[in-house]
Amino acid sequence: MSLDRSLVRHQMRFVNAKLNDWDFIGVGDSVSDEYECMVGPLTRMLRDGEPTDEIAAYINGEIDDHFGLGGSVSGNEVNSLVADLVETWLLRSKAGFAQSH
């Protein structure tokens, strides 16, 4: 299945904005691409309707392995982010993925 590139860009901007808003490292105000490494995989997972526990496991793995911050972010924080991502993704998908974040 071919995806519209413009739609994918909007989806990826949405995921990046959510990660920057969450900002578990505390640099989102000064660095807009700190979490970019997670944007592609998370966008794919959301688009594919992956279960929330798998999305949370991916994020936890990145926090532990890529960022080296294991134990610094609670499971509740990650689960809250995932719930927000999925809920907002579903709402935006139904609306044709409006361009604002």
Secondary structure, 3 states (H helix, E strand, C coil): CCCCHHHHHHHHHHHHHHHHHHCCCCCCCCCCCCCHHHHHHHHHHHHCCCCHHHHHHHHHHHHHHHCCCCCCCCHHHHHHHHHHHHHHHHHHHHCCCCCCC
